[in-house]
Amino acid sequence: MTFILVGSFFVIIAVYKLVSNRSTIKSGEYTVATVVETKRRTAGEYVAYHSVLEYKVNGKTYKAESGGRPRPKYEDGESVKIIYNKQEVEKIHIIGDRVTYVVAVILGLVGIIMLGIGLHMHFS
């Protein structure tokens, strides 16, 4: 039963990430952000770099973080083209960045495999 629950959770999160990102891309506004900082995060031996982006919408400054990468993709001070969600300005998509898609696909595949194992165990 645990495999079914965890697998379902992963699939739901994957679908949510894809739909949310697609919505931002379809109905968002284009602008340019500046990389103001690169954060280094570790989890055991895994190291991920997140770029902190700063951008303005209607005169107000916002900050958002990119997805984690094993190496920094952007330099501090670099300009990056983004799309922000008009209703939730803090939600952005970096143009040309595929991290969200890769994470969603991996979560979805792991979820489907776990669901399959759980269903097989349940009905065997």
MMTF fields as JSON, N, C-alpha, C and O atoms, coordinates in Angstrom:
{
  "mmtfVersion": "1.0.0",
  "mmtfProducer": "UNKNOWN",
  "numBonds": 495,
  "numAtoms": 496,
  "numGroups": 124,
  "numChains": 1,
  "numModels": 1,
  "chainsPerModel": [1],
  "groupsPerChain": [124],
  "chainIdList": ["A"],
  "bondAtomList": [4, 2, 8, 6, 12, 10, 16, 14, 20, 18, 24, 22, 28, 26, 32, 30, 36, 34, 40, 38, 44, 42, 48, 46, 52, 50, 56, 54, 60, 58, 64, 62, 68, 66, 72, 70, 76, 74, 80, 78, 84, 82, 88, 86, 92, 90, 96, 94, 100, 98, 104, 102, 108, 106, 112, 110, 116, 114, 120, 118, 124, 122, 128, 126, 132, 130, 136, 134, 140, 138, 144, 142, 148, 146, 152, 150, 156, 154, 160, 158, 164, 162, 168, 166, 172, 170, 176, 174, 180, 178, 184, 182, 188, 186, 192, 190, 196, 194, 200, 198, 204, 202, 208, 206, 212, 210, 216, 214, 220, 218, 224, 222, 228, 226, 232, 230, 236, 234, 240, 238, 244, 242, 248, 246, 252, 250, 256, 254, 260, 258, 264, 262, 268, 266, 272, 270, 276, 274, 280, 278, 284, 282, 288, 286, 292, 290, 296, 294, 300, 298, 304, 302, 308, 306, 312, 310, 316, 314, 320, 318, 324, 322, 328, 326, 332, 330, 336, 334, 340, 338, 344, 342, 348, 346, 352, 350, 356, 354, 360, 358, 364, 362, 368, 366, 372, 370, 376, 374, 380, 378, 384, 382, 388, 386, 392, 390, 396, 394, 400, 398, 404, 402, 408, 406, 412, 410, 416, 414, 420, 418, 424, 422, 428, 426, 432, 430, 436, 434, 440, 438, 444, 442, 448, 446, 452, 450, 456, 454, 460, 458, 464, 462, 468, 466, 472, 470, 476, 474, 480, 478, 484, 482, 488, 486, 492, 490],
  "bondOrderList": [1, 1, 1, 1, 1, 1, 1, 1, 1, 1, 1, 1, 1, 1, 1, 1, 1, 1, 1, 1, 1, 1, 1, 1, 1, 1, 1, 1, 1, 1, 1, 1, 1, 1, 1, 1, 1, 1, 1, 1, 1, 1, 1, 1, 1, 1, 1, 1, 1, 1, 1, 1, 1, 1, 1, 1, 1, 1, 1, 1, 1, 1, 1, 1, 1, 1, 1, 1, 1, 1, 1, 1, 1, 1, 1, 1, 1, 1, 1, 1, 1, 1, 1, 1, 1, 1, 1, 1, 1, 1, 1, 1, 1, 1, 1, 1, 1, 1, 1, 1, 1, 1, 1, 1, 1, 1, 1, 1, 1, 1, 1, 1, 1, 1, 1, 1, 1, 1, 1, 1, 1, 1, 1],
  "groupList": [{"groupName": "MET", "atomNameList": ["N", "CA", "C", "O"], "elementList": ["N", "C", "C", "O"], "formalChargeList": [0, 0, 0, 0], "bondAtomList": [1, 0, 2, 1, 3, 2], "bondOrderList": [1, 1, 2], "singleLetterCode": "M", "chemCompType": "L-PEPTIDE LINKING"}, {"groupName": "THR", "atomNameList": ["N", "CA", "C", "O"], "elementList": ["N", "C", "C", "O"], "formalChargeList": [0, 0, 0, 0], "bondAtomList": [1, 0, 2, 1, 3, 2], "bondOrderList": [1, 1, 2], "singleLetterCode": "T", "chemCompType": "L-PEPTIDE LINKING"}, {"groupName": "PHE", "atomNameList": ["N", "CA", "C", "O"], "elementList": ["N", "C", "C", "O"], "formalChargeList": [0, 0, 0, 0], "bondAtomList": [1, 0, 2, 1, 3, 2], "bondOrderList": [1, 1, 2], "singleLetterCode": "F", "chemCompType": "L-PEPTIDE LINKING"}, {"groupName": "ILE", "atomNameList": ["N", "CA", "C", "O"], "elementList": ["N", "C", "C", "O"], "formalChargeList": [0, 0, 0, 0], "bondAtomList": [1, 0, 2, 1, 3, 2], "bondOrderList": [1, 1, 2], "singleLetterCode": "I", "chemCompType": "L-PEPTIDE LINKING"}, {"groupName": "LEU", "atomNameList": ["N", "CA", "C", "O"], "elementList": ["N", "C", "C", "O"], "formalChargeList": [0, 0, 0, 0], "bondAtomList": [1, 0, 2, 1, 3, 2], "bondOrderList": [1, 1, 2], "singleLetterCode": "L", "chemCompType": "L-PEPTIDE LINKING"}, {"groupName": "VAL", "atomNameList": ["N", "CA", "C", "O"], "elementList": ["N", "C", "C", "O"], "formalChargeList": [0, 0, 0, 0], "bondAtomList": [1, 0, 2, 1, 3, 2], "bondOrderList": [1, 1, 2], "singleLetterCode": "V", "chemCompType": "L-PEPTIDE LINKING"}, {"groupName": "GLY", "atomNameList": ["N", "CA", "C", "O"], "elementList": ["N", "C", "C", "O"], "formalChargeList": [0, 0, 0, 0], "bondAtomList": [1, 0, 2, 1, 3, 2], "bondOrderList": [1, 1, 2], "singleLetterCode": "G", "chemCompType": "PEPTIDE LINKING"}, {"groupName": "SER", "atomNameList": ["N", "CA", "C", "O"], "elementList": ["N", "C", "C", "O"], "formalChargeList": [0, 0, 0, 0], "bondAtomList": [1, 0, 2, 1, 3, 2], "bondOrderList": [1, 1, 2], "singleLetterCode": "S", "chemCompType": "L-PEPTIDE LINKING"}, {"groupName": "ALA", "atomNameList": ["N", "CA", "C", "O"], "elementList": ["N", "C", "C", "O"], "formalChargeList": [0, 0, 0, 0], "bondAtomList": [1, 0, 2, 1, 3, 2], "bondOrderList": [1, 1, 2], "singleLetterCode": "A", "chemCompType": "L-PEPTIDE LINKING"}, {"groupName": "TYR", "atomNameList": ["N", "CA", "C", "O"], "elementList": ["N", "C", "C", "O"], "formalChargeList": [0, 0, 0, 0], "bondAtomList": [1, 0, 2, 1, 3, 2], "bondOrderList": [1, 1, 2], "singleLetterCode": "Y", "chemCompType": "L-PEPTIDE LINKING"}, {"groupName": "LYS", "atomNameList": ["N", "CA", "C", "O"], "elementList": ["N", "C", "C", "O"], "formalChargeList": [0, 0, 0, 0], "bondAtomList": [1, 0, 2, 1, 3, 2], "bondOrderList": [1, 1, 2], "singleLetterCode": "K", "chemCompType": "L-PEPTIDE LINKING"}, {"groupName": "ASN", "atomNameList": ["N", "CA", "C", "O"], "elementList": ["N", "C", "C", "O"], "formalChargeList": [0, 0, 0, 0], "bondAtomList": [1, 0, 2, 1, 3, 2], "bondOrderList": [1, 1, 2], "singleLetterCode": "N", "chemCompType": "L-PEPTIDE LINKING"}, {"groupName": "ARG", "atomNameList": ["N", "CA", "C", "O"], "elementList": ["N", "C", "C", "O"], "formalChargeList": [0, 0, 0, 0], "bondAtomList": [1, 0, 2, 1, 3, 2], "bondOrderList": [1, 1, 2], "singleLetterCode": "R", "chemCompType": "L-PEPTIDE LINKING"}, {"groupName": "GLU", "atomNameList": ["N", "CA", "C", "O"], "elementList": ["N", "C", "C", "O"], "formalChargeList": [0, 0, 0, 0], "bondAtomList": [1, 0, 2, 1, 3, 2], "bondOrderList": [1, 1, 2], "singleLetterCode": "E", "chemCompType": "L-PEPTIDE LINKING"}, {"groupName": "HIS", "atomNameList": ["N", "CA", "C", "O"], "elementList": ["N", "C", "C", "O"], "formalChargeList": [0, 0, 0, 0], "bondAtomList": [1, 0, 2, 1, 3, 2], "bondOrderList": [1, 1, 2], "singleLetterCode": "H", "chemCompType": "L-PEPTIDE LINKING"}, {"groupName": "PRO", "atomNameList": ["N", "CA", "C", "O"], "elementList": ["N", "C", "C", "O"], "formalChargeList": [0, 0, 0, 0], "bondAtomList": [1, 0, 2, 1, 3, 2], "bondOrderList": [1, 1, 2], "singleLetterCode": "P", "chemCompType": "L-PEPTIDE LINKING"}, {"groupName": "ASP", "atomNameList": ["N", "CA", "C", "O"], "elementList": ["N", "C", "C", "O"], "formalChargeList": [0, 0, 0, 0], "bondAtomList": [1, 0, 2, 1, 3, 2], "bondOrderList": [1, 1, 2], "singleLetterCode": "D", "chemCompType": "L-PEPTIDE LINKING"}, {"groupName": "GLN", "atomNameList": ["N", "CA", "C", "O"], "elementList": ["N", "C", "C", "O"], "formalChargeList": [0, 0, 0, 0], "bondAtomList": [1, 0, 2, 1, 3, 2], "bondOrderList": [1, 1, 2], "singleLetterCode": "Q", "chemCompType": "L-PEPTIDE LINKING"}],
  "groupTypeList": [0, 1, 2, 3, 4, 5, 6, 7, 2, 2, 5, 3, 3, 8, 5, 9, 10, 4, 5, 7, 11, 12, 7, 1, 3, 10, 7, 6, 13, 9, 1, 5, 8, 1, 5, 5, 13, 1, 10, 12, 12, 1, 8, 6, 13, 9, 5, 8, 9, 14, 7, 5, 4, 13, 9, 10, 5, 11, 6, 10, 1, 9, 10, 8, 13, 7, 6, 6, 12, 15, 12, 15, 10, 9, 13, 16, 6, 13, 7, 5, 10, 3, 3, 9, 11, 10, 17, 13, 5, 13, 10, 3, 14, 3, 3, 6, 16, 12, 5, 1, 9, 5, 5, 8, 5, 3, 4, 6, 4, 5, 6, 3, 3, 0, 4, 6, 3, 6, 4, 14, 0, 14, 2, 7],
  "groupIdList": [1, 2, 3, 4, 5, 6, 7, 8, 9, 10, 11, 12, 13, 14, 15, 16, 17, 18, 19, 20, 21, 22, 23, 24, 25, 26, 27, 28, 29, 30, 31, 32, 33, 34, 35, 36, 37, 38, 39, 40, 41, 42, 43, 44, 45, 46, 47, 48, 49, 50, 51, 52, 53, 54, 55, 56, 57, 58, 59, 60, 61, 62, 63, 64, 65, 66, 67, 68, 69, 70, 71, 72, 73, 74, 75, 76, 77, 78, 79, 80, 81, 82, 83, 84, 85, 86, 87, 88, 89, 90, 91, 92, 93, 94, 95, 96, 97, 98, 99, 100, 101, 102, 103, 104, 105, 106, 107, 108, 109, 110, 111, 112, 113, 114, 115, 116, 117, 118, 119, 120, 121, 122, 123, 124],
  "secStructList": [7, 2, 2, 2, 2, 2, 2, 2, 2, 2, 2, 2, 2, 2, 2, 2, 2, 2, 2, 2, 2, 2, 2, 2, 2, 2, 2, 7, 3, 3, 3, 3, 3, 3, 3, 3, 3, 3, 3, 3, 3, 3, 3, 6, 6, 3, 3, 3, 3, 3, 3, 3, 3, 3, 3, 3, 3, 6, 6, 3, 3, 3, 3, 3, 3, 7, 7, 7, 5, 1, 1, 7, 7, 1, 7, 6, 6, 7, 3, 3, 3, 3, 3, 3, 7, 1, 1, 1, 6, 6, 7, 3, 3, 3, 6, 6, 7, 7, 2, 2, 2, 2, 2, 2, 2, 2, 2, 2, 2, 2, 2, 2, 2, 2, 2, 2, 2, 2, 2, 2, 2, 2, 2, 7],
  "xCoordList": [0.811, 0.0, 0.857, 0.482, 2.014, 2.906, 3.394, 3.457, 3.738, 4.195, 3.113, 3.405, 1.874, 0.764, 0.61, 0.442, 0.667, 0.511, 1.663, 1.437, 2.884, 4.053, 4.106, 4.396, 3.83, 3.814, 2.778, 3.043, 1.589, 0.527, 0.938, 0.7, 1.553, 2.015, 3.023, 2.915, 3.996, 4.997, 4.355, 4.723, 3.401, 2.739, 1.955, 1.987, 1.254, 0.479, 1.403, 1.095, 2.526, 3.485, 4.049, 4.184, 4.374, 4.917, 3.921, 4.284, 2.67, 1.633, 1.433, 1.311, 1.4, 1.237, 2.362, 2.103, 3.623, 4.762, 4.661, 4.922, 4.284, 4.166, 3.04, 3.223, 1.871, 0.718, 0.985, 0.667, 1.561, 1.857, 2.855, 2.67, 3.905, 4.917, 4.334, 4.623, 3.526, 2.898, 1.984, 1.95, 1.245, 0.353, 1.141, 0.735, 2.265, 3.108, 3.621, 3.633, 4.042, 4.582, 3.492, 3.732, 2.298, 1.222, 0.679, 0.421, 0.502, -0.179, 0.718, 0.235, 2.003, 2.899, 3.391, 3.117, 4.121, 4.732, 6.246, 6.846, 6.839, 8.287, 8.967, 8.458, 10.131, 10.97, 12.395, 12.668, 13.282, 14.681, 14.995, 14.679, 15.621, 16.037, 17.559, 18.243, 18.073, 19.517, 19.862, 19.192, 20.902, 21.375, 22.112, 23.131, 21.587, 22.183, 23.007, 23.782, 22.826, 23.529, 23.426, 22.471, 24.413, 24.353, 24.471, 25.47, 23.438, 23.441, 23.915, 23.522, 24.763, 25.273, 24.599, 24.68, 23.934, 23.264, 23.794, 24.085, 23.913, 24.384, 23.388, 22.685, 23.353, 22.573, 23.447, 23.486, 24.137, 25.108, 26.244, 26.889, 26.486, 27.55, 27.05, 27.853, 25.752, 25.169, 25.255, 24.89, 25.738, 25.828, 24.968, 25.046, 24.154, 23.314, 23.5, 23.607, 23.536, 23.671, 22.356, 21.808, 21.859, 20.617, 20.929, 21.514, 20.533, 20.73, 19.56, 18.402, 19.858, 18.827, 18.66, 19.607, 17.449, 17.152, 16.342, 15.438, 16.669, 15.94, 15.35, 16.028, 14.069, 13.397, 12.34, 11.921, 11.918, 10.925, 9.644, 9.663, 8.525, 7.199, 6.429, 6.223, 6.005, 5.266, 5.998, 5.377, 7.317, 8.112, 8.488, 9.274, 7.941, 8.265, 9.295, 9.2, 10.286, 11.351, 10.971, 10.474, 11.217, 10.943, 12.209, 13.099, 12.27, 13.371, 12.787, 11.755, 13.471, 13.08, 14.344, 15.379, 14.26, 15.408, 15.198, 14.087, 16.299, 16.252, 16.304, 16.604, 16.008, 16.146, 17.611, 18.49, 17.877, 19.247, 19.942, 19.325, 21.227, 22.058, 23.377, 23.801, 24.032, 25.314, 26.43, 27.406, 26.274, 27.22, 26.41, 25.316, 26.923, 26.179, 26.004, 26.952, 24.796, 24.544, 24.782, 25.192, 24.526, 24.609, 25.643, 25.882, 26.244, 27.197, 26.437, 25.422, 26.926, 26.345, 26.455, 27.506, 25.382, 25.352, 24.829, 24.56, 24.681, 24.21, 22.713, 21.942, 22.317, 20.896, 20.295, 20.897, 19.096, 18.417, 16.984, 16.289, 16.538, 15.154, 14.237, 14.487, 13.155, 12.2, 10.773, 10.513, 9.871, 8.433, 7.886, 8.16, 7.111, 6.502, 4.994, 4.401, 4.386, 2.95, 2.296, 2.656, 1.339, 0.709, -0.071, -0.133, -0.667, -1.435, -0.541, -0.826, 0.532, 1.478, 2.872, 3.604, 3.219, 4.425, 5.694, 6.708, 5.653, 6.824, 7.102, 8.205, 6.114, 6.299, 6.901, 6.341, 8.056, 8.738, 9.135, 9.155, 9.446, 10.065, 11.239, 11.076, 12.417, 13.591, 13.542, 13.494, 13.554, 13.468, 14.695, 15.834, 14.44, 15.516, 15.941, 16.782, 15.384, 15.753, 14.811, 13.591, 15.36, 14.561, 14.537, 14.024, 15.079, 15.16, 13.78, 13.621, 12.786, 11.433, 10.905, 10.315, 11.116, 10.636, 11.359, 10.731, 12.669, 13.45, 13.021, 12.825, 12.874, 12.448, 11.052, 10.812, 10.144, 8.777, 8.755, 8.034, 9.523, 9.569, 10.157, 9.635, 11.226, 11.834, 10.847, 10.653, 10.222, 9.228, 8.084, 7.649, 7.607, 6.512, 6.891, 6.111, 8.083, 8.518, 8.701, 8.27, 9.34, 9.507, 8.131, 7.909, 7.217, 5.864, 5.141, 4.489, 5.25, 4.591, 5.186, 4.457, 6.504, 7.148, 6.686, 6.365, 6.654, 6.207, 4.742, 4.366, 3.921, 2.513, 2.395, 1.625, 3.158, 3.141, 3.541, 2.891, 4.625, 5.075, 4.003, 3.676, 3.464, 2.44, 1.191, 0.647, 0.737, -0.451, -0.174, -1.033, 1.021, 1.395, 1.403, 0.892, 1.987, 2.034, 0.634, 0.322, -0.199, -1.551, -2.438, -3.223, -2.306, -3.201, -2.591, -3.214, -1.372, -0.743, -1.123, -0.687],
  "yCoordList": [-1.201, 0.0, 1.269, 2.285, 1.193, 2.342, 2.733, 3.916, 1.724, 2.01, 2.731, 3.643, 2.318, 2.945, 4.403, 5.28, 4.663, 6.032, 6.934, 8.041, 6.469, 7.277, 7.465, 8.56, 6.411, 6.505, 7.499, 8.304, 7.441, 8.387, 9.817, 10.729, 10.009, 11.334, 11.873, 13.026, 11.061, 11.5, 11.871, 12.875, 11.07, 11.357, 12.665, 13.476, 12.875, 14.109, 15.329, 16.335, 15.253, 16.362, 16.628, 17.783, 15.576, 15.731, 16.439, 17.364, 16.008, 16.633, 18.086, 18.958, 18.356, 19.73, 20.621, 21.719, 20.153, 20.957, 21.252, 22.375, 20.252, 20.455, 21.419, 22.314, 21.245, 22.103, 23.539, 24.489, 23.696, 25.023, 25.753, 26.929, 25.062, 25.682, 26.011, 27.068, 25.122, 25.353, 26.575, 27.37, 26.721, 27.863, 29.171, 30.155, 29.175, 30.371, 30.72, 31.889, 29.716, 29.958, 30.474, 31.399, 29.886, 30.269, 31.668, 32.415, 32.029, 33.288, 34.31, 35.34, 34.032, 34.917, 36.094, 36.216, 36.952, 38.137, 37.939, 37.404, 38.375, 38.285, 39.49, 40.61, 39.236, 40.309, 39.781, 38.625, 40.622, 40.226, 40.325, 41.322, 39.28, 39.26, 39.308, 38.984, 39.713, 39.736, 38.73, 38.664, 37.951, 37.011, 37.826, 38.454, 37.812, 38.621, 37.788, 38.326, 36.47, 35.609, 34.171, 33.802, 33.367, 31.932, 31.226, 31.373, 30.456, 29.73, 28.3, 27.637, 27.847, 26.469, 25.699, 26.077, 24.613, 23.785, 22.358, 21.86, 21.714, 20.331, 19.438, 19.859, 18.206, 17.148, 15.901, 15.211, 15.626, 14.533, 14.917, 15.95, 14.082, 14.372, 15.172, 15.653, 15.318, 16.025, 17.535, 18.034, 18.252, 19.707, 20.279, 19.826, 21.269, 21.929, 23.434, 23.995, 24.077, 25.527, 26.126, 25.697, 27.112, 27.805, 29.278, 29.949, 29.774, 31.192, 31.986, 31.606, 33.082, 33.987, 35.087, 35.81, 35.208, 36.167, 37.323, 37.127, 38.511, 39.711, 40.361, 40.511, 40.743, 41.363, 42.33, 42.256, 43.236, 44.239, 44.048, 43.761, 44.222, 44.203, 45.382, 45.476, 46.279, 47.475, 48.262, 48.752, 48.377, 49.164, 48.457, 48.988, 47.262, 46.519, 45.437, 44.767, 45.268, 44.289, 42.95, 42.892, 41.878, 40.51, 39.685, 39.999, 38.617, 37.656, 36.257, 35.938, 35.435, 34.037, 33.212, 33.73, 31.932, 31.034, 30.077, 29.62, 29.787, 28.774, 27.395, 27.26, 26.38, 25.007, 24.683, 25.347, 23.671, 23.298, 22.592, 21.842, 22.847, 22.218, 21.791, 22.38, 20.775, 20.341, 21.378, 21.381, 22.259, 23.362, 24.625, 24.552, 25.776, 27.011, 27.199, 27.016, 27.564, 27.805, 29.267, 29.578, 30.161, 31.591, 32.245, 31.792, 33.302, 34.089, 35.189, 35.686, 35.564, 36.707, 37.942, 38.187, 38.716, 39.895, 39.631, 40.571, 38.364, 38.003, 38.29, 38.12, 38.725, 38.94, 37.659, 36.986, 37.334, 36.097, 36.428, 37.144, 35.912, 36.13, 35.169, 33.966, 35.747, 34.937, 35.263, 36.259, 34.394, 34.633, 34.546, 33.581, 35.549, 35.489, 35.354, 35.794, 34.731, 34.542, 35.862, 36.44, 36.342, 37.642, 37.637, 38.66, 36.502, 36.418, 36.178, 36.674, 35.423, 35.123, 35.494, 34.652, 36.755, 37.317, 36.596, 36.633, 35.949, 35.239, 33.95, 33.409, 33.453, 32.23, 32.604, 33.401, 32.008, 32.337, 31.072, 29.976, 31.252, 30.216, 30.878, 31.913, 30.285, 30.803, 30.252, 29.039, 31.143, 30.725, 29.877, 30.289, 28.703, 27.788, 26.838, 25.97, 26.975, 26.115, 24.92, 25.089, 23.73, 22.507, 21.77, 20.654, 22.37, 21.689, 21.258, 20.134, 22.13, 21.791, 20.565, 19.679, 20.513, 19.374, 18.088, 17.04, 18.168, 16.988, 16.452, 15.248, 17.347, 16.937, 16.308, 15.27, 16.929, 16.405, 15.036, 14.143, 14.863, 13.569, 12.492, 11.379, 12.806, 11.828, 11.457, 10.276, 12.463, 12.178, 11.322, 10.364, 11.679, 10.938, 9.493, 8.581, 9.275, 7.908, 7.074, 5.923, 7.67, 6.967, 6.65, 5.554, 7.612, 7.398, 6.279, 5.449, 6.247, 5.186, 3.82, 2.838, 3.759, 2.486, 2.036, 0.865, 2.984, 2.622, 2.202, 1.261, 2.893, 2.495, 1.081, 0.267, 0.797, -0.542, -1.614, -2.654, -1.354, -2.318, -2.49, -3.61, -1.37, -1.433, -2.173, -2.987, -1.898, -2.591, -4.077, -4.915, -4.402, -5.811, -6.529, -7.642, -5.887, -6.486, -6.624, -7.624, -5.631, -5.617, -6.713, -7.345, -6.929, -7.86, -9.248, -10.112, -9.466, -10.797, -11.7, -12.85],
  "zCoordList": [0.0, 0.0, 0.0, -0.585, 0.666, 0.732, -0.666, -1.001, -1.478, -2.842, -3.641, -4.414, -3.451, -4.184, -3.762, -4.609, -2.465, -1.972, -2.403, -2.891, -2.227, -2.588, -4.107, -4.588, -4.851, -6.311, -6.791, -7.683, -6.194, -6.556, -6.237, -7.028, -5.082, -4.677, -5.696, -6.113, -6.101, -7.079, -8.411, -9.019, -8.864, -10.14, -10.042, -10.967, -8.934, -8.749, -8.742, -9.38, -8.031, -7.993, -9.391, -9.794, -10.124, -11.478, -12.384, -13.111, -12.341, -13.175, -12.768, -13.628, -11.464, -10.988, -11.506, -12.0, -11.395, -11.852, -13.344, -13.775, -14.13, -15.578, -15.925, -16.75, -15.299, -15.595, -15.135, -15.851, -13.957, -13.422, -14.312, -14.626, -14.716, -15.566, -16.941, -17.502, -17.474, -18.788, -18.734, -19.673, -17.637, -17.461, -17.443, -18.061, -16.735, -16.682, -18.077, -18.462, -18.826, -20.169, -21.105, -21.882, -21.039, -21.964, -21.703, -22.646, -20.435, -20.136, -19.438, -18.969, -19.369, -18.646, -19.463, -20.657, -18.783, -19.394, -19.44, -18.508, -20.524, -20.691, -20.049, -20.098, -19.443, -18.926, -18.803, -19.124, -18.345, -18.144, -16.661, -16.011, -16.134, -14.732, -14.674, -15.646, -13.528, -13.3, -12.216, -11.185, -12.447, -11.431, -10.377, -10.667, -9.143, -8.076, -7.094, -6.303, -7.157, -6.202, -6.687, -7.371, -6.33, -6.586, -5.244, -4.539, -4.894, -3.62, -3.844, -4.804, -2.939, -2.985, -1.859, -0.69, -2.235, -1.229, -1.322, -2.409, -0.173, -0.16, 0.558, 1.477, 0.113, 0.765, 0.695, -0.324, 1.78, 1.752, 0.824, 1.009, -0.175, -1.137, -2.335, -3.134, -2.466, -3.607, -3.387, -2.323, -4.393, -4.341, -5.466, -6.608, -5.136, -6.141, -6.042, -4.951, -7.203, -7.284, -7.773, -8.788, -7.049, -7.385, -7.635, -6.785, -8.807, -9.107, -8.533, -8.711, -7.847, -7.345, -8.386, -8.694, -8.925, -9.984, -9.425, -8.612, -9.862, -9.447, -10.698, -11.714, -10.604, -11.74, -11.227, -10.072, -12.098, -11.706, -12.511, -13.708, -11.795, -12.414, -11.846, -10.636, -12.723, -12.315, -11.223, -10.28, -11.359, -10.427, -9.136, -8.351, -8.9, -7.682, -8.001, -9.029, -7.109, -7.31, -6.681, -5.556, -7.432, -6.971, -7.102, -7.891, -6.308, -6.398, -6.52, -5.93, -7.299, -7.455, -7.622, -8.041, -7.296, -7.428, -8.581, -8.847, -9.26, -10.309, -9.664, -8.478, -10.458, -9.972, -9.742, -10.292, -8.938, -8.618, -9.772, -10.529, -9.887, -10.923, -10.292, -9.299, -10.852, -10.291, -10.467, -9.717, -11.467, -11.686, -11.935, -12.494, -11.532, -11.81, -13.322, -14.086, -13.749, -15.168, -15.525, -16.644, -14.579, -14.845, -13.937, -12.817, -14.431, -13.651, -12.903, -13.391, -11.727, -11.022, -11.913, -12.504, -12.01, -12.858, -14.257, -15.005, -14.621, -15.962, -16.11, -15.166, -17.3, -17.6, -18.16, -18.996, -17.683, -18.075, -18.472, -17.751, -19.614, -20.047, -19.295, -19.224, -18.731, -17.971, -18.407, -19.082, -18.0, -18.123, -16.707, -15.994, -16.293, -14.961, -15.103, -16.088, -14.091, -14.046, -13.639, -12.613, -14.432, -14.145, -12.834, -12.152, -12.471, -11.226, -10.012, -8.921, -10.198, -9.123, -9.626, -10.145, -9.463, -10.056, -9.591, -10.288, -8.438, -7.922, -8.691, -8.609, -9.436, -10.224, -11.569, -12.322, -11.854, -13.11, -13.857, -13.298, -15.127, -15.945, -16.653, -17.299, -16.532, -17.231, -18.649, -18.854, -19.613, -21.012, -21.36, -21.141, -21.9, -22.284, -21.184, -21.418, -19.991, -18.872, -18.827, -18.833, -18.783, -18.813, -17.468, -17.393, -16.416, -15.121, -14.632, -14.157, -14.741, -14.271, -14.998, -14.38, -16.306, -17.078, -16.69, -16.537, -16.531, -16.18, -14.816, -14.653, -13.836, -12.498, -12.556, -11.939, -13.287, -13.388, -14.059, -13.613, -15.107, -15.802, -14.899, -14.846, -14.195, -13.28, -12.172, -11.885, -11.546, -10.505, -11.054, -10.415, -12.239, -12.854, -13.136, -12.859, -13.685, -13.984, -12.712, -12.643, -11.718, -10.434, -9.84, -9.325, -9.915, -9.402, -10.124, -9.49, -11.444, -12.225, -11.894, -11.764, -11.759, -11.388, -10.011, -9.808, -9.053, -7.695, -7.691, -6.993, -8.463, -8.576, -9.134, -8.625, -10.176, -10.774, -9.779, -9.676, -9.042, -8.033, -6.955, -6.563, -6.486, -5.443, -5.893, -5.146, -7.098, -7.618, -7.816, -7.538, -8.294, -8.462, -7.117, -6.998, -6.102, -4.767, -4.185, -3.539, -4.411, -3.841, -4.447, -3.74, -5.745, -6.419, -6.622, -7.238, -6.105, -6.237, -5.087, -5.035]
}
